[in-house]
Amino acid sequence: MTSLGRTSRRHPLGLGVALVLAAGALAACGGSEDGPTPGGSGGADNPNETLGERTWILDGTGSTPAITTGATVTLVHDSGNVSGQAPCNTYRTEFTVDGDRVEVGPVATTRMACEPEVNEAENDFLKALERVDTVAANGDRLTLTGSDGVELIFDAQDPATALLGSWEIVNLATNDALATPLKGTTPTIDFADDGSLAANAGCNQIGATWELDGSSLTIDDGRRTLMACADPEGVMEQEDALGKALDAAARVEVSDQLTIFNSEGSMLIAAKRAADG
């Protein structure tokens, strides 16, 4: 297989550094030492800017209502929408930010069934999200508040670091729908720190390069070995589906599950951390 070159991962200047530099510049121009500069935020970040820079992980025990199933709940903001992993299903909704005010649309989800307590936690989370009307961002903490005492607290995650390692695919987009892997196969994806990617759907090795900018994922230069496999039946079609999914990758969410989406927001790949990942 042709060797793959290194790929850099872009990381925007940390907001904390940017705020320190901005504060220093204001002080040099005569800003008051007794309080924030008139018109300033007093230390709070711009929610609209902060939201789109990272993946947010719910602090379930610190939130109201408490979400304590043990599942990782995520939130990602992109082009006027938020999406993520709820306690059971993935979700998506319109999320319009104007200053510190938020307007949330109806939430759409996938339709997997989980244990009753997980379904109950998911229902609590999604109802709370729909009641959110205010957002506050401060460094690595995001707080969404709303009616009836709702307070959803999220902590920032560095998706580039979380993405590294080996993932076992549990759902893969085919021509018709999301499918589980063929019996007798364990499709995997491995993201390396040098920007290389290795994948296998049960027959050939697939090699590529990857680059992450915030939550935007680009996978390029896919190559594969050239074996023809007949067992199990359908494995070559599964391999083709994986190759197409990698080619179409546009955005990623990472928690205890890896979810890759295309540019239209449709799920391409869902994976869990491999035992040796």
C-alpha positions as CSV (number, residue, x, y, z in Angstrom):
1,M,0.0,0.0,0.0
2,T,1.3,3.5,-0.7
3,S,2.6,5.2,2.4
4,L,0.5,8.1,3.7
5,G,1.8,11.5,4.5
6,R,1.3,13.3,7.7
7,T,-1.7,15.6,8.2
8,S,-1.9,18.5,10.6
9,R,-5.0,19.2,12.7
10,R,-6.0,22.8,13.0
11,H,-6.8,24.0,16.5
12,P,-8.2,27.6,16.8
13,L,-6.6,30.0,19.3
14,G,-8.0,29.1,22.7
15,L,-10.7,31.5,23.8
16,G,-9.1,32.0,27.2
17,V,-5.9,33.2,25.5
18,A,-7.9,35.5,23.2
19,L,-9.8,37.0,26.1
20,V,-6.5,37.6,28.1
21,L,-5.0,39.4,25.1
22,A,-8.2,41.5,24.6
23,A,-8.2,42.4,28.2
24,G,-4.6,43.5,28.1
25,A,-5.3,45.7,25.0
26,L,-8.3,47.4,26.7
27,A,-6.2,48.1,29.8
28,A,-3.5,49.7,27.7
29,C,-6.2,52.0,26.3
30,G,-7.3,53.2,29.7
31,G,-9.9,50.6,30.8
32,S,-11.0,50.9,34.4
33,E,-9.6,48.6,37.1
34,D,-12.8,48.8,39.1
35,G,-15.0,46.8,36.7
36,P,-15.5,45.7,33.1
37,T,-15.1,48.1,30.3
38,P,-18.5,49.7,29.4
39,G,-20.3,47.5,26.9
40,G,-18.1,44.5,27.8
41,S,-19.2,41.1,28.9
42,G,-17.4,41.1,32.3
43,G,-15.5,37.9,31.5
44,A,-18.2,35.9,29.7
45,D,-17.5,34.6,26.2
46,N,-19.6,35.3,23.1
47,P,-21.9,32.2,23.1
48,N,-22.4,32.2,19.4
49,E,-18.6,32.0,18.8
50,T,-17.9,29.5,21.7
51,L,-20.7,27.1,20.7
52,G,-19.4,26.3,17.3
53,E,-15.8,25.6,18.3
54,R,-16.1,22.3,20.1
55,T,-18.1,19.3,21.2
56,W,-19.9,19.8,24.6
57,I,-20.4,17.0,27.1
58,L,-23.3,17.2,29.5
59,D,-22.6,17.3,33.2
60,G,-25.5,15.1,34.1
61,T,-25.2,15.3,37.8
62,G,-24.8,19.0,37.9
63,S,-27.7,19.7,35.6
64,T,-31.4,20.2,36.3
65,P,-33.0,17.8,35.7
66,A,-30.2,15.5,36.6
67,I,-29.3,13.0,33.9
68,T,-27.5,10.1,35.6
69,T,-27.8,7.0,33.4
70,G,-24.0,6.9,32.9
71,A,-24.4,7.5,29.1
72,T,-22.4,10.4,27.6
73,V,-24.7,13.1,26.3
74,T,-23.3,15.5,23.7
75,L,-24.1,18.8,22.0
76,V,-22.6,20.3,18.9
77,H,-23.7,23.6,17.3
78,D,-23.5,24.0,13.6
79,S,-25.1,26.5,11.2
80,G,-28.1,27.4,13.4
81,N,-28.7,23.8,14.6
82,V,-27.6,21.7,17.5
83,S,-27.2,17.9,17.4
84,G,-25.7,15.2,19.4
85,Q,-26.0,12.0,21.3
86,A,-28.8,11.8,23.9
87,P,-28.9,9.0,26.5
88,C,-30.2,6.6,23.8
89,N,-30.7,8.2,20.4
90,T,-29.1,10.9,18.4
91,Y,-31.0,14.2,18.1
92,R,-31.1,17.4,16.1
93,T,-33.0,20.7,16.4
94,E,-32.9,24.3,15.3
95,F,-31.0,26.4,17.8
96,T,-31.0,30.2,17.1
97,V,-28.7,32.3,19.2
98,D,-29.2,36.1,19.6
99,G,-26.9,37.5,22.2
100,D,-27.6,35.4,25.3
101,R,-31.1,34.5,24.1
102,V,-31.9,31.2,22.5
103,E,-34.8,29.9,20.5
104,V,-35.0,26.1,20.2
105,G,-37.1,24.3,17.7
106,P,-38.8,20.9,18.0
107,V,-36.3,18.1,18.5
108,A,-36.0,15.2,16.0
109,T,-34.4,11.9,17.0
110,T,-33.6,8.5,15.8
111,R,-35.9,5.8,17.0
112,M,-33.8,3.2,18.9
113,A,-35.4,1.6,22.0
114,C,-33.3,1.4,25.1
115,E,-33.8,0.3,28.7
116,P,-36.8,2.0,30.4
117,E,-34.5,4.1,32.7
118,V,-32.4,5.3,29.7
119,N,-35.6,6.2,27.8
120,E,-36.8,8.1,30.7
121,A,-33.5,10.0,31.1
122,E,-33.6,10.8,27.3
123,N,-37.1,12.1,27.6
124,D,-36.1,14.4,30.5
125,F,-33.1,15.7,28.6
126,L,-35.0,16.4,25.3
127,K,-37.9,18.1,27.1
128,A,-35.4,20.3,29.1
129,L,-33.6,21.2,25.9
130,E,-36.8,22.3,24.2
131,R,-37.4,24.7,27.2
132,V,-34.0,26.4,27.0
133,D,-34.2,30.1,26.3
134,T,-30.9,31.5,27.6
135,V,-27.2,30.6,27.0
136,A,-24.0,31.5,28.9
137,A,-20.5,30.5,27.9
138,N,-17.4,30.9,30.1
139,G,-14.2,29.3,29.0
140,D,-14.8,25.5,28.9
141,R,-18.2,25.6,30.5
142,L,-21.6,26.1,28.7
143,T,-24.8,26.7,30.6
144,L,-28.3,26.5,29.0
145,T,-31.2,27.7,31.2
146,G,-34.9,27.8,30.7
147,S,-38.4,27.7,32.2
148,D,-39.3,25.4,35.1
149,G,-35.8,25.6,36.6
150,V,-34.0,24.0,33.6
151,E,-30.3,24.2,33.8
152,L,-28.2,22.1,31.4
153,I,-24.5,22.3,32.1
154,F,-21.9,21.2,29.5
155,D,-18.1,20.9,29.6
156,A,-15.9,21.4,26.5
157,Q,-14.2,18.4,24.9
158,D,-11.2,18.4,22.5
159,P,-12.6,16.2,19.7
160,A,-9.2,15.7,18.1
161,T,-7.8,14.1,21.2
162,A,-11.0,12.1,21.8
163,L,-11.0,10.8,18.2
164,L,-7.6,9.1,18.4
165,G,-7.5,5.3,18.6
166,S,-9.5,2.3,17.3
167,W,-13.3,2.3,16.9
168,E,-15.6,-0.7,16.2
169,I,-18.4,0.1,13.8
170,V,-21.9,-0.7,15.1
171,N,-23.9,1.0,12.4
172,L,-23.0,1.8,8.8
173,A,-25.0,3.8,6.1
174,T,-25.9,1.7,3.1
175,N,-28.0,2.6,0.1
176,D,-31.2,2.0,2.0
177,A,-30.6,2.7,5.7
178,L,-28.2,2.3,8.6
179,A,-27.2,-1.4,8.9
180,T,-25.4,-3.4,11.5
181,P,-22.2,-5.2,10.4
182,L,-22.5,-8.6,8.8
183,K,-22.3,-11.6,11.1
184,G,-18.7,-12.7,11.4
185,T,-17.2,-9.3,10.7
186,T,-16.0,-6.5,12.9
187,P,-15.5,-3.4,10.8
188,T,-13.1,-0.9,12.4
189,I,-11.6,2.6,12.0
190,D,-8.3,3.7,13.5
191,F,-7.4,7.4,13.8
192,A,-3.7,7.9,14.3
193,D,-2.0,11.1,15.7
194,D,0.0,11.5,12.6
195,G,-3.1,12.2,10.5
196,S,-3.4,8.7,9.0
197,L,-6.5,6.5,9.1
198,A,-6.8,2.8,8.7
199,A,-10.1,1.0,8.3
200,N,-11.3,-2.6,7.6
201,A,-14.8,-3.8,6.8
202,G,-13.9,-7.5,6.7
203,C,-11.7,-7.9,3.7
204,N,-9.3,-5.3,2.4
205,Q,-7.3,-2.7,4.4
206,I,-8.4,0.9,3.7
207,G,-5.9,3.7,4.2
208,A,-6.5,7.5,4.1
209,T,-5.6,10.7,5.8
210,W,-7.8,12.7,8.1
211,E,-8.0,16.3,9.3
212,L,-10.2,17.9,12.0
213,D,-11.1,21.6,12.3
214,G,-13.4,21.9,15.3
215,S,-16.0,19.2,14.6
216,S,-15.5,19.4,10.8
217,L,-13.9,16.2,9.6
218,T,-12.2,15.7,6.2
219,I,-11.0,12.2,5.1
220,D,-9.0,12.2,1.9
221,D,-7.0,9.9,-0.4
222,G,-8.6,6.6,0.4
223,R,-6.7,3.6,-0.8
224,R,-7.3,-0.1,-0.3
225,T,-5.7,-3.5,-1.0
226,L,-7.2,-5.5,-3.8
227,M,-8.3,-8.8,-2.4
228,A,-11.7,-10.3,-3.5
229,C,-13.5,-11.9,-0.6
230,A,-16.6,-14.1,-0.9
231,D,-17.1,-15.0,2.8
232,P,-19.3,-13.9,4.4
233,E,-21.7,-13.1,1.6
234,G,-22.0,-9.3,1.1
235,V,-18.6,-8.4,2.7
236,M,-17.5,-6.6,-0.5
237,E,-20.7,-4.5,-0.5
238,Q,-20.1,-3.7,3.2
239,E,-16.5,-2.6,2.3
240,D,-17.9,-0.3,-0.5
241,A,-20.4,1.2,1.9
242,L,-17.6,2.0,4.4
243,G,-15.5,3.5,1.7
244,K,-18.3,5.7,0.6
245,A,-19.1,6.8,4.1
246,L,-15.5,7.8,4.7
247,D,-15.4,9.8,1.5
248,A,-18.6,11.6,2.5
249,A,-17.6,12.4,6.1
250,A,-18.1,16.1,7.0
251,R,-18.7,16.3,10.7
252,V,-17.9,14.1,13.7
253,E,-19.1,13.8,17.3
254,V,-17.1,12.0,19.9
255,S,-18.1,10.8,23.4
256,D,-18.1,7.1,24.4
257,Q,-19.5,6.7,20.9
258,L,-18.1,8.0,17.6
259,T,-20.7,9.4,15.1
260,I,-19.8,10.6,11.6
261,F,-22.2,12.7,9.6
262,N,-22.3,13.9,6.0
263,S,-22.7,17.5,4.9
264,E,-26.5,17.2,5.1
265,G,-26.4,16.0,8.7
266,S,-27.3,12.3,8.0
267,M,-25.5,9.7,10.0
268,L,-22.9,7.7,8.1
269,I,-21.1,5.7,10.8
270,A,-21.7,5.0,14.5
271,A,-18.9,3.2,16.4
272,K,-17.9,2.3,19.9
273,R,-14.4,2.4,21.3
274,A,-12.7,-0.9,20.5
275,A,-11.5,-3.0,23.4
276,D,-7.8,-2.3,22.5
277,G,-8.6,1.3,21.4
